[in-house]
Every structure is written in structure tokens, then in C-alpha cells.
């Protein structure tokens, strides 16, 4: 029989079930999809960009309101427009002179002096998958404006993956985390991982248990009866077996396996990660401050009972997700994605009864939790070093449809920024009198991407390379420098 090449021999040996059993079942062979391993090829120095007069930020939290909130009923109201555009809600004054928001954002109205609004965000994608891709990667989908009906490989990397790539030699324990699930249309939306950089730059995926109201990091949870000490013992045993089984010459497959094992054992033994995920360390008062939502309904009001945000999986924990994001920042995680809803149609996509959806199911907990996050970060002196970005993949149509809803509208919508050195109480760009198109200073998702990288002190023109060595610019956009002090 022909001898296998050395790398295949190595892979074959380590694919034996014994290699998995030595970790007590706590680590699987697909861990590359659960977290990014920081070790890799040596990179040249990262070009730095001076981030205005403020110090570079240390962390960023992106709160993604999947489905697309209505900008006209939240942060860019049009009280002088015709009734079929302005809608049912009144605007109220805020802590920032001259800035008004919806009456259903009373808590956010009190922190608008710490917030900046971009009211001229726009792009060309009218469908959720392609719009989410551009919003979270800063680049339009290479497949054009469409929904995916079968799984495809992600192409462009998300923001956190790009940063993980650039930081791979910094030995940050967890450079990028995403919670509390992978969001999903017909299939998982391909914009949440490493894309062409590779799966090793995927985020640490944190999942929620809605029954116990707890969180866990993928497979990185010690099984019952296992301790860190026992895992360390089994790690040493695995090292011995690897030494005995491996060839004298390291192979790419073997080195990748070793990298994954090293990272998995590191995180399994991480008391910092374990403590950050455990919200029982928070007081009941703090947990209530961020808020708990009601359990999902079995029937929704959106389109024949099959849709509606009140049916959304995990809606009980929407506020707690932001509390966990704050704990991840405190634990040293530089980039955190929070996905507000998991399933398309049971989220912010208010084609039916837009006003009741926003008033009764969507805005109350979003208002409570986002304002709590901003105030909490400030109380802990973390707001200046943490940029909070709150956005959907697009806005909603100015014209109210026949079902009392608003449809998809990427032509102009609002993105909210807080902390990270922004000029509080400021607005960049403006929409026209109907909230339909930018009237001044149009902004694209690539500009937002450039702004995030720039605030980390990284030049948006920095070159990154895919797994074949093909170069790509980090962002083609321009940072919005005037929003920052």
C-alpha cells in the first residue's frame, strides 16, 4: 500500500476518537468555527492612523438590530411630513439641545448628549442578506443584492475578523466575540465570520440558554465533573501522544491542529472567560437595569400569524445581551458583536403593523438596554475607550404601506454612535424632508468601517491578505473624523 504524505498521516492520527476523548469531549475537531486562533504567519507592522486628538479606543460593541428599525419612528422623525409618512409617534426633546427622538425612547432621550447620530447612511441593497453583508463588512456582497436560499461561503470578512487578523501576534485571549447566536434568514447570513481570511478568524461564538438565562461559549464548557486541573492533565497526555505520533518534520496540517488545540485548552482554562460569561456575578438591580423581555409568543401579528418580533427567539434576553457585552469589554475583549434577533421575520422587519411592533415589542427593551449600556460604561469609566455602534441593515420606507407597515429602505437611514471619543449631542448628515434620501453629507457602510478602524488607530488603507496571499484594502471608505473630539 502506498504511504500517505506526512501531512495526511498526521491528520489521520489526530482524527482518532482518542484525541477527542482526552479532552473529556470538551473540544471538538471543528473548533476553528467557534473562535479565532491568534497564532499565524508573522505580519508586518500595522500602519497606524492618528485618531484625531482623542486616544485610540480599546474596544467596540456593535449592536445589530437585525431586520431594520424604522429611522422615521426612532431617531429621524419628520413631524411636518404628511400623515402617511410621519406616522403615529410624537417626537420628544432630549438632553442634547436641538435633537429630538421618538416618544417611545424616553430613556435614550436622557443620554443623547453622549450620542452622535449619522442620519445619512445609505447603500443599494434592498434585501436582508446582502444589506446585512454590507452593513457588517463594509463592502457590498460579491453576489449582488439577493437573499440566499442555500448556504454559501462568506467572502468579505466582518469588522472583528479584520481586527483579529491584524492583531494575531498580540496574543489577545479573545480578540472578537459574537453573541448570543448566529443570525439567520433562510440560511445563516454569510457576514458574521472570517470570510476570505479563513475560519481561524471567526469570532468566539457565545450562545444563550433562554431557559436558564445563562450563556456559554460554544463547546468551550467544562463537562460536569471536570476541573481545570483535570483538563491540564489530559493536555499533558495529549502532548505526549502527539510527540510520539508526529513525524520529525512539522506539516501545515499538523501546525494548524496544534494551533487549534493550544487555543482550545487556553480558553477551557480561562477563568476570565468563565467569569465574564457568568451574569450571576451581577446584582439583581443591575440585571433589571438592562432589562428582561417577555417569552416569545406562539403567534405573531405580522402577516398571517407567521411573523412578528413578539415571536423572536431569545427575546427575553435582549437586554442581558448588552450587559454581557459590557462584561466582555471589561474582560479585555476588544470587539463584540451583539445580534438583537436571530430569525428573519421575527425581528425588526415591520412590514405589518409597524407602529404597534415598535411601540409594544421592539423599542421598550432596546430603549432600556442601550441607554443602560451607555450609562453603565460611563459609570465604569469605559465609555471614552469604548465605541458603541447601534444600527440595522437598512431603514424603513417613508410611505406607510396598506398593512400599516413600512418596507425595506436602504436609501437613507440612521446609525447611532456613543462613546469612543465622539462629540456627544451631535448629528452628521441629514435626510430630506421625507426621510427618503440624504440631503447632505451622505455616508456609506464603508465609511463606517473606516471610522471604526481609524478609531482603533489603524489606517483604513492597511493591506490584508486572503489565504492565497491576494491583497485587499481594509476599507475603501473615509473615516468621519468630524464626529470625534
PASE-268569 format. One record per residue (C-alpha): residue number from 1; residue in one letter; chain; x, y, z. Coordinates in Angstrom, 2 decimals. Example, Ala and Ser with C-alpha at 12.3 -4.5 7.8 and 13.67 -1.06 7.14 Angstrom:
2
REC     i   aa   ch         u         v         w
REC     1    A    A     12.30     -4.50      7.80
REC     2    S    A     13.67     -1.06      7.14
This chain:
485
REC     i   aa   ch         u         v         w
REC     1    X    A      0.00      0.00      0.00
REC     2    X    A      1.21      3.48     -0.87
REC     3    X    A      2.48      5.59      2.00
REC     4    X    A      0.37      8.62      2.84
REC     5    X    A      2.07     12.02      2.62
REC     6    X    A      3.32     13.19      6.01
REC     7    X    A      0.55     15.76      6.50
REC     8    X    A     -2.18     13.18      5.77
REC     9    X    A     -0.56     10.75      8.19
REC    10    X    A     -0.54     13.41     10.87
REC    11    X    A     -4.16     14.38     10.24
REC    12    X    A     -5.20     10.72     10.28
REC    13    X    A     -3.55     10.07     13.62
REC    14    X    A     -5.11     13.10     15.27
REC    15    X    A     -8.56     12.41     13.89
REC    16    X    A     -8.81      9.28     16.01
REC    17    X    A    -11.54      9.46     18.62
REC    18    X    A     -8.92      9.13     21.36
REC    19    X    A     -7.64     12.63     20.57
REC    20    X    A    -11.11     13.97     21.30
REC    21    X    A    -11.67     11.80     24.35
REC    22    X    A     -8.52     13.06     26.04
REC    23    X    A    -10.27     16.41     26.44
REC    24    X    A    -13.33     14.83     28.01
REC    25    X    A    -15.46     15.73     24.97
REC    26    X    A    -14.97     19.40     25.69
REC    27    X    A    -13.15     20.19     22.46
REC    28    X    A    -14.33     19.14     19.01
REC    29    X    A    -12.49     18.97     15.72
REC    30    X    A    -14.47     21.93     14.36
REC    31    X    A    -13.31     24.48     16.90
REC    32    X    A    -11.97     26.69     14.14
REC    33    X    A    -15.56     27.73     13.53
REC    34    X    A    -16.12     28.68     17.16
REC    35    X    A    -13.23     31.03     17.79
REC    36    X    A    -10.25     32.54     16.11
REC    37    X    A     -6.77     31.28     16.86
REC    38    X    A     -4.32     34.13     17.19
REC    39    X    A     -1.16     32.35     16.15
REC    40    X    A     -0.31     32.50     12.45
REC    41    X    A      2.16     33.81      9.95
REC    42    X    A      4.17     36.81     11.10
REC    43    X    A      2.74     40.07      9.83
REC    44    X    A      4.47     43.33      9.14
REC    45    X    A      3.72     46.23     11.44
REC    46    X    A      0.16     47.58     11.24
REC    47    X    A      0.05     51.07      9.73
REC    48    X    A     -1.29     53.40     12.36
REC    49    X    A     -3.59     56.34     11.77
REC    50    X    A     -3.77     59.22     14.19
REC    51    X    A     -7.34     59.18     15.58
REC    52    X    A     -7.96     62.92     15.99
REC    53    X    A     -6.96     64.33     19.39
REC    54    X    A     -8.61     61.54     21.37
REC    55    X    A     -6.69     58.42     22.32
REC    56    X    A     -7.39     55.32     20.25
REC    57    X    A    -10.28     53.25     21.52
REC    58    X    A     -9.66     49.94     23.24
REC    59    X    A    -12.94     48.26     22.36
REC    60    X    A    -16.03     48.43     20.19
REC    61    X    A    -19.51     46.99     20.66
REC    62    X    A    -21.70     46.70     17.57
REC    63    X    A    -25.39     46.23     18.42
REC    64    X    A    -27.08     44.94     15.29
REC    65    X    A    -30.84     45.42     15.12
REC    66    X    A    -31.49     42.70     12.57
REC    67    X    A    -34.47     43.35     10.32
REC    68    X    A    -34.09     47.11     10.00
REC    69    X    A    -35.58     49.59     12.51
REC    70    X    A    -37.62     52.49     11.22
REC    71    X    A    -35.45     55.61     11.29
REC    72    X    A    -38.61     57.70     10.86
REC    73    X    A    -40.06     56.34     14.11
REC    74    X    A    -36.89     56.47     16.23
REC    75    X    A    -34.03     58.94     15.61
REC    76    X    A    -35.02     60.87     12.45
REC    77    X    A    -38.65     61.80     12.83
REC    78    X    A    -40.47     64.02     10.36
REC    79    X    A    -43.25     65.79     12.31
REC    80    X    A    -44.03     68.17      9.44
REC    81    X    A    -44.40     65.47      6.79
REC    82    X    A    -47.82     64.21      5.63
REC    83    X    A    -49.51     61.74      7.98
REC    84    X    A    -48.84     58.76      5.72
REC    85    X    A    -45.12     59.46      6.15
REC    86    X    A    -44.71     60.93      9.63
REC    87    X    A    -46.72     58.12     11.22
REC    88    X    A    -48.30     57.86     14.65
REC    89    X    A    -45.48     58.76     17.04
REC    90    X    A    -44.66     62.14     18.54
REC    91    X    A    -41.13     63.43     18.95
REC    92    X    A    -39.72     64.48     22.32
REC    93    X    A    -36.85     66.72     23.35
REC    94    X    A    -33.62     65.18     24.61
REC    95    X    A    -30.62     66.01     26.76
REC    96    X    A    -28.95     67.31     23.58
REC    97    X    A    -30.36     70.71     22.55
REC    98    X    A    -31.98     70.61     19.13
REC    99    X    A    -32.07     66.81     18.88
REC   100    X    A    -35.46     65.08     19.07
REC   101    X    A    -36.29     61.38     19.21
REC   102    X    A    -39.39     59.22     19.38
REC   103    X    A    -41.65     59.40     22.42
REC   104    X    A    -41.01     55.65     22.78
REC   105    X    A    -37.33     56.26     23.51
REC   106    X    A    -37.65     58.10     26.85
REC   107    X    A    -34.52     56.57     28.40
REC   108    X    A    -32.40     57.19     25.31
REC   109    X    A    -33.64     60.78     25.26
REC   110    X    A    -31.78     61.32     28.55
REC   111    X    A    -28.41     60.19     27.17
REC   112    X    A    -28.43     61.86     23.75
REC   113    X    A    -25.78     64.29     24.99
REC   114    X    A    -23.46     61.25     24.90
REC   115    X    A    -24.61     60.12     21.45
REC   116    X    A    -23.88     61.05     17.84
REC   117    X    A    -26.30     60.28     15.02
REC   118    X    A    -25.45     59.62     11.39
REC   119    X    A    -28.69     60.45      9.59
REC   120    X    A    -27.45     59.99      6.03
REC   121    X    A    -26.34     56.34      5.92
REC   122    X    A    -27.24     54.67      2.64
REC   123    X    A    -26.42     51.80      0.27
REC   124    X    A    -28.09     49.95     -2.62
REC   125    X    A    -29.14     46.61     -1.10
REC   126    X    A    -32.87     46.12     -0.58
REC   127    X    A    -32.74     42.52      0.69
REC   128    X    A    -31.74     41.39      4.16
REC   129    X    A    -28.78     39.11      3.33
REC   130    X    A    -26.96     41.49      1.05
REC   131    X    A    -27.82     44.52      3.21
REC   132    X    A    -26.54     42.78      6.36
REC   133    X    A    -23.39     41.81      4.49
REC   134    X    A    -22.63     45.39      3.54
REC   135    X    A    -23.54     46.73      6.99
REC   136    X    A    -21.28     44.29      8.86
REC   137    X    A    -18.36     44.01      6.43
REC   138    X    A    -18.34     47.49      4.92
REC   139    X    A    -18.46     46.00      1.41
REC   140    X    A    -21.31     45.05     -0.93
REC   141    X    A    -21.90     41.35     -1.37
REC   142    X    A    -20.00     39.95     -4.37
REC   143    X    A    -23.22     38.10     -5.26
REC   144    X    A    -25.23     41.29     -5.64
REC   145    X    A    -28.50     42.22     -3.96
REC   146    X    A    -30.17     38.91     -3.17
REC   147    X    A    -31.31     36.54     -0.47
REC   148    X    A    -29.51     33.21     -0.08
REC   149    X    A    -31.59     30.02     -0.18
REC   150    X    A    -28.67     27.64      0.29
REC   151    X    A    -25.52     28.05      2.39
REC   152    X    A    -22.62     29.83      0.69
REC   153    X    A    -19.13     30.66      1.87
REC   154    X    A    -18.72     34.13      3.28
REC   155    X    A    -16.45     36.26      1.12
REC   156    X    A    -15.64     39.55      2.83
REC   157    X    A    -14.57     39.34      6.50
REC   158    X    A    -16.57     41.14      9.17
REC   159    X    A    -15.01     44.02     11.12
REC   160    X    A    -13.99     41.87     14.09
REC   161    X    A    -12.32     39.30     11.83
REC   162    X    A    -10.24     42.02     10.16
REC   163    X    A     -9.10     43.27     13.54
REC   164    X    A     -8.35     39.74     14.72
REC   165    X    A     -6.17     39.26     11.64
REC   166    X    A     -4.27     42.47     12.30
REC   167    X    A     -3.86     41.63     16.00
REC   168    X    A     -2.91     37.99     15.56
REC   169    X    A      0.57     38.47     17.02
REC   170    X    A     -0.67     40.41     20.05
REC   171    X    A     -1.73     37.22     21.83
REC   172    X    A     -5.08     38.65     22.88
REC   173    X    A     -7.00     35.83     24.54
REC   174    X    A    -10.30     36.67     22.81
REC   175    X    A    -10.00     39.41     20.16
REC   176    X    A    -13.56     39.08     18.87
REC   177    X    A    -16.75     37.65     20.35
REC   178    X    A    -20.26     37.40     18.89
REC   179    X    A    -23.45     36.77     20.82
REC   180    X    A    -25.98     35.36     21.55
REC   181    X    A    -26.46     33.35     18.31
REC   182    X    A    -25.69     33.33     14.59
REC   183    X    A    -28.48     35.26     12.90
REC   184    X    A    -30.37     33.59     10.14
REC   185    X    A    -32.66     34.29      7.21
REC   186    X    A    -33.31     31.20      5.10
REC   187    X    A    -29.74     30.17      5.91
REC   188    X    A    -27.15     31.68      8.26
REC   189    X    A    -26.38     35.10      6.84
REC   190    X    A    -22.81     34.97      5.43
REC   191    X    A    -21.32     38.07      7.05
REC   192    X    A    -20.51     37.00     10.61
REC   193    X    A    -17.07     35.41     10.33
REC   194    X    A    -13.61     35.47      8.81
REC   195    X    A    -14.60     35.26      5.15
REC   196    X    A    -11.59     35.16      2.83
REC   197    X    A     -9.24     35.48      5.83
REC   198    X    A    -10.23     31.98      6.92
REC   199    X    A    -12.24     30.39      9.72
REC   200    X    A     -9.45     30.85     12.23
REC   201    X    A    -10.54     34.50     12.32
REC   202    X    A    -14.16     33.66     13.14
REC   203    X    A    -15.35     35.09     16.46
REC   204    X    A    -15.70     33.26     19.72
REC   205    X    A    -19.38     32.36     19.37
REC   206    X    A    -21.32     32.81     22.60
REC   207    X    A    -24.77     31.25     22.82
REC   208    X    A    -27.67     31.90     25.15
REC   209    X    A    -29.72     29.33     27.06
REC   210    X    A    -33.10     31.02     27.26
REC   211    X    A    -34.45     28.55     29.81
REC   212    X    A    -31.70     29.08     32.39
REC   213    X    A    -30.94     32.65     31.27
REC   214    X    A    -27.26     31.82     31.04
REC   215    X    A    -24.55     31.94     28.38
REC   216    X    A    -21.87     29.57     27.16
REC   217    X    A    -19.05     29.78     24.64
REC   218    X    A    -19.78     27.09     22.05
REC   219    X    A    -18.14     23.81     23.01
REC   220    X    A    -15.75     25.56     25.37
REC   221    X    A    -17.52     24.50     28.55
REC   222    X    A    -16.10     22.03     31.02
REC   223    X    A    -18.29     18.91     31.24
REC   224    X    A    -19.83     18.03     34.60
REC   225    X    A    -17.22     16.61     36.95
REC   226    X    A    -14.27     18.05     35.02
REC   227    X    A    -11.94     20.64     36.51
REC   228    X    A     -9.27     22.86     35.01
REC   229    X    A     -6.70     20.66     36.70
REC   230    X    A     -8.05     17.52     35.03
REC   231    X    A     -8.07     19.26     31.65
REC   232    X    A     -4.42     20.27     32.21
REC   233    X    A     -3.51     16.67     32.98
REC   234    X    A     -5.17     15.49     29.78
REC   235    X    A     -3.45     18.25     27.86
REC   236    X    A     -0.09     16.94     29.02
REC   237    X    A     -1.11     13.43     28.00
REC   238    X    A     -2.15     14.66     24.56
REC   239    X    A      1.22     16.44     24.22
REC   240    X    A      2.99     13.17     24.96
REC   241    X    A      0.93     11.25     22.41
REC   242    X    A      1.43     13.93     19.78
REC   243    X    A      5.20     13.81     20.31
REC   244    X    A      5.21     10.05     19.90
REC   245    X    A      2.94     10.08     16.83
REC   246    X    A      4.22     13.04     14.88
REC   247    X    A      6.78     12.99     12.15
REC   248    X    A     10.08     14.70     12.67
REC   249    X    A      9.16     17.47     10.22
REC   250    X    A      6.21     19.72     11.12
REC   251    X    A      3.47     19.91      8.49
REC   252    X    A      0.90     22.67      7.78
REC   253    X    A     -2.00     20.43      8.83
REC   254    X    A     -0.20     19.43     11.99
REC   255    X    A      0.69     23.01     12.85
REC   256    X    A     -2.92     24.09     12.35
REC   257    X    A     -4.16     21.28     14.55
REC   258    X    A     -1.68     22.28     17.21
REC   259    X    A     -2.80     25.90     16.96
REC   260    X    A     -6.44     24.94     17.47
REC   261    X    A     -5.59     22.67     20.39
REC   262    X    A     -3.48     25.35     22.06
REC   263    X    A     -6.28     27.89     21.77
REC   264    X    A     -8.96     25.48     22.91
REC   265    X    A     -7.04     24.48     26.03
REC   266    X    A     -6.24     28.11     26.74
REC   267    X    A     -9.91     29.07     26.69
REC   268    X    A    -11.02     25.96     28.59
REC   269    X    A     -8.72     27.00     31.39
REC   270    X    A     -9.64     30.68     31.22
REC   271    X    A    -11.12     31.84     34.48
REC   272    X    A    -11.52     35.29     32.92
REC   273    X    A    -13.81     33.95     30.20
REC   274    X    A    -15.75     31.75     32.59
REC   275    X    A    -16.36     34.65     34.97
REC   276    X    A    -17.30     37.07     32.17
REC   277    X    A    -19.98     34.69     30.93
REC   278    X    A    -21.49     34.25     34.39
REC   279    X    A    -24.05     37.01     34.91
REC   280    X    A    -24.77     35.76     38.43
REC   281    X    A    -21.86     37.99     39.46
REC   282    X    A    -24.07     40.98     38.65
REC   283    X    A    -26.55     42.31     41.19
REC   284    X    A    -30.24     41.79     40.59
REC   285    X    A    -30.53     45.56     40.37
REC   286    X    A    -28.00     45.72     37.54
REC   287    X    A    -29.64     42.90     35.63
REC   288    X    A    -33.01     44.62     35.97
REC   289    X    A    -31.43     47.86     34.80
REC   290    X    A    -30.64     46.26     31.44
REC   291    X    A    -33.99     44.51     31.45
REC   292    X    A    -35.62     41.18     30.71
REC   293    X    A    -38.20     40.73     27.96
REC   294    X    A    -41.26     38.50     27.84
REC   295    X    A    -41.07     34.98     26.47
REC   296    X    A    -41.75     34.56     22.74
REC   297    X    A    -45.37     34.34     21.63
REC   298    X    A    -46.53     31.35     19.63
REC   299    X    A    -48.43     33.59     17.19
REC   300    X    A    -47.40     36.98     15.86
REC   301    X    A    -49.34     39.83     14.33
REC   302    X    A    -47.11     40.13     11.29
REC   303    X    A    -48.60     38.65      8.15
REC   304    X    A    -51.00     35.85      8.95
REC   305    X    A    -49.50     34.99     12.33
REC   306    X    A    -46.26     33.60     10.92
REC   307    X    A    -44.18     36.63     11.72
REC   308    X    A    -43.74     39.38     14.24
REC   309    X    A    -40.98     40.34     16.66
REC   310    X    A    -43.04     39.02     19.58
REC   311    X    A    -42.20     35.54     18.28
REC   312    X    A    -38.45     36.21     18.32
REC   313    X    A    -36.23     33.52     19.80
REC   314    X    A    -34.38     34.71     22.89
REC   315    X    A    -36.29     37.99     23.18
REC   316    X    A    -36.27     37.53     26.96
REC   317    X    A    -32.50     38.14     26.91
REC   318    X    A    -32.23     41.11     24.55
REC   319    X    A    -31.29     43.41     27.41
REC   320    X    A    -28.98     40.89     29.07
REC   321    X    A    -27.05     40.54     25.81
REC   322    X    A    -25.85     44.12     26.18
REC   323    X    A    -24.93     43.50     29.82
REC   324    X    A    -22.83     40.54     28.69
REC   325    X    A    -21.21     42.73     26.03
REC   326    X    A    -20.13     45.15     28.76
REC   327    X    A    -18.69     42.25     30.77
REC   328    X    A    -16.77     41.05     27.70
REC   329    X    A    -15.25     44.51     27.28
REC   330    X    A    -14.27     44.51     30.96
REC   331    X    A    -12.65     41.10     30.41
REC   332    X    A    -10.46     42.58     27.67
REC   333    X    A    -12.35     41.58     24.51
REC   334    X    A    -11.71     44.40     22.01
REC   335    X    A    -14.57     43.71     19.58
REC   336    X    A    -18.05     42.42     20.40
REC   337    X    A    -20.98     41.84     18.05
REC   338    X    A    -24.44     41.66     19.60
REC   339    X    A    -27.26     40.38     17.38
REC   340    X    A    -30.61     41.55     18.70
REC   341    X    A    -32.73     38.89     16.97
REC   342    X    A    -31.93     35.52     15.40
REC   343    X    A    -34.60     34.83     12.80
REC   344    X    A    -35.65     36.98      9.87
REC   345    X    A    -39.37     37.79     10.04
REC   346    X    A    -39.36     37.59     13.82
REC   347    X    A    -37.30     40.73     14.31
REC   348    X    A    -37.34     44.42     13.32
REC   349    X    A    -38.78     43.70      9.86
REC   350    X    A    -42.05     45.55     10.39
REC   351    X    A    -43.90     45.13      7.10
REC   352    X    A    -47.10     44.72      9.13
REC   353    X    A    -48.36     46.98     11.93
REC   354    X    A    -45.10     48.89     12.14
REC   355    X    A    -46.24     51.17     14.92
REC   356    X    A    -47.50     48.53     17.30
REC   357    X    A    -44.43     46.41     16.59
REC   358    X    A    -42.13     49.29     17.52
REC   359    X    A    -44.21     50.60     20.41
REC   360    X    A    -45.11     47.30     22.08
REC   361    X    A    -42.36     44.83     21.22
REC   362    X    A    -39.23     46.43     19.78
REC   363    X    A    -38.47     49.83     21.27
REC   364    X    A    -39.14     49.34     25.01
REC   365    X    A    -36.28     46.91     25.65
REC   366    X    A    -34.00     48.49     23.03
REC   367    X    A    -34.52     51.84     24.77
REC   368    X    A    -33.86     50.40     28.21
REC   369    X    A    -30.83     48.27     27.38
REC   370    X    A    -28.94     50.63     25.09
REC   371    X    A    -29.32     53.54     27.49
REC   372    X    A    -28.24     51.26     30.35
REC   373    X    A    -25.14     50.21     28.41
REC   374    X    A    -24.14     53.81     27.70
REC   375    X    A    -24.67     54.90     31.32
REC   376    X    A    -23.00     51.78     32.71
REC   377    X    A    -19.91     52.20     30.56
REC   378    X    A    -19.69     55.82     31.67
REC   379    X    A    -20.10     54.88     35.34
REC   380    X    A    -17.22     52.43     34.96
REC   381    X    A    -15.08     54.97     33.07
REC   382    X    A    -15.11     52.77     29.98
REC   383    X    A    -17.22     54.94     27.66
REC   384    X    A    -14.38     57.08     26.32
REC   385    X    A    -12.37     53.99     25.37
REC   386    X    A    -15.34     52.01     24.01
REC   387    X    A    -17.17     52.88     20.81
REC   388    X    A    -20.79     51.69     20.74
REC   389    X    A    -22.40     51.35     17.31
REC   390    X    A    -26.15     50.65     17.09
REC   391    X    A    -27.67     50.01     13.66
REC   392    X    A    -29.79     47.83     11.42
REC   393    X    A    -29.04     46.72      7.88
REC   394    X    A    -31.31     49.47      6.49
REC   395    X    A    -34.21     51.71      7.47
REC   396    X    A    -37.90     51.60      6.53
REC   397    X    A    -39.87     53.23      3.73
REC   398    X    A    -41.12     56.77      4.28
REC   399    X    A    -44.52     55.78      2.85
REC   400    X    A    -46.64     53.61      5.16
REC   401    X    A    -48.00     50.59      3.30
REC   402    X    A    -51.56     49.24      3.19
REC   403    X    A    -50.87     46.90      6.14
REC   404    X    A    -49.79     49.73      8.40
REC   405    X    A    -46.18     48.70      7.96
REC   406    X    A    -43.03     50.11      6.47
REC   407    X    A    -40.94     48.17      3.98
REC   408    X    A    -37.18     47.97      3.34
REC   409    X    A    -35.39     51.27      2.69
REC   410    X    A    -31.58     51.36      2.26
REC   411    X    A    -31.62     54.76      0.51
REC   412    X    A    -31.34     56.67      3.80
REC   413    X    A    -31.33     55.60      7.45
REC   414    X    A    -29.75     56.37     10.80
REC   415    X    A    -26.80     54.84     12.67
REC   416    X    A    -26.14     55.71     16.32
REC   417    X    A    -22.70     56.07     17.88
REC   418    X    A    -21.86     56.52     21.56
REC   419    X    A    -18.60     56.80     23.45
REC   420    X    A    -15.24     56.25     21.83
REC   421    X    A    -14.40     59.96     21.79
REC   422    X    A    -17.46     61.13     19.85
REC   423    X    A    -18.80     64.63     20.21
REC   424    X    A    -21.92     63.98     22.25
REC   425    X    A    -25.16     65.55     21.13
REC   426    X    A    -24.03     65.82     17.52
REC   427    X    A    -25.53     64.88     14.16
REC   428    X    A    -23.68     64.11     10.95
REC   429    X    A    -25.55     64.30      7.67
REC   430    X    A    -29.24     64.87      7.16
REC   431    X    A    -32.10     63.23      5.33
REC   432    X    A    -34.55     65.13      3.17
REC   433    X    A    -37.95     66.31      4.38
REC   434    X    A    -39.45     62.85      3.87
REC   435    X    A    -36.56     60.83      5.29
REC   436    X    A    -36.13     59.28      1.87
REC   437    X    A    -32.66     60.31      0.69
REC   438    X    A    -29.57     62.03      2.09
REC   439    X    A    -29.87     65.79      1.86
REC   440    X    A    -26.29     66.41      2.99
REC   441    X    A    -23.09     64.52      3.77
REC   442    X    A    -24.08     61.04      2.53
REC   443    X    A    -22.36     58.17      4.37
REC   444    X    A    -21.86     54.55      3.31
REC   445    X    A    -21.15     51.39      5.32
REC   446    X    A    -17.57     51.54      4.02
REC   447    X    A    -17.22     54.95      5.68
REC   448    X    A    -18.49     53.49      8.94
REC   449    X    A    -15.99     50.63      8.62
REC   450    X    A    -13.18     53.12      8.03
REC   451    X    A    -14.31     55.11     11.06
REC   452    X    A    -14.21     52.05     13.32
REC   453    X    A    -10.73     51.02     12.16
REC   454    X    A     -9.48     54.60     12.37
REC   455    X    A    -10.72     54.93     15.95
REC   456    X    A     -8.69     51.85     16.85
REC   457    X    A     -5.69     53.76     15.48
REC   458    X    A     -5.49     51.66     12.31
REC   459    X    A     -5.15     53.19      8.85
REC   460    X    A     -8.19     52.06      6.79
REC   461    X    A     -5.86     51.71      3.80
REC   462    X    A     -3.97     48.92      5.58
REC   463    X    A     -3.50     45.84      3.40
REC   464    X    A     -4.86     42.47      4.45
REC   465    X    A     -4.34     39.23      2.54
REC   466    X    A     -6.62     36.29      1.89
REC   467    X    A     -5.47     32.70      2.38
REC   468    X    A     -3.84     32.68     -1.06
REC   469    X    A     -1.88     35.85     -0.36
REC   470    X    A     -4.06     38.08     -2.51
REC   471    X    A     -4.06     41.63     -1.06
REC   472    X    A     -7.11     43.67     -0.21
REC   473    X    A     -7.54     47.08      1.37
REC   474    X    A     -9.02     47.07      4.86
REC   475    X    A    -11.67     49.61      3.85
REC   476    X    A    -12.37     51.77      0.82
REC   477    X    A    -14.27     54.31      2.88
REC   478    X    A    -13.31     57.58      4.57
REC   479    X    A    -13.50     57.94      8.36
REC   480    X    A    -15.96     60.52      9.69
REC   481    X    A    -13.36     62.45     11.65
REC   482    X    A    -15.56     65.46     12.38
REC   483    X    A    -17.76     63.39     14.72
REC   484    X    A    -14.92     62.99     17.18
REC   485    X    A    -13.32     65.42     19.59
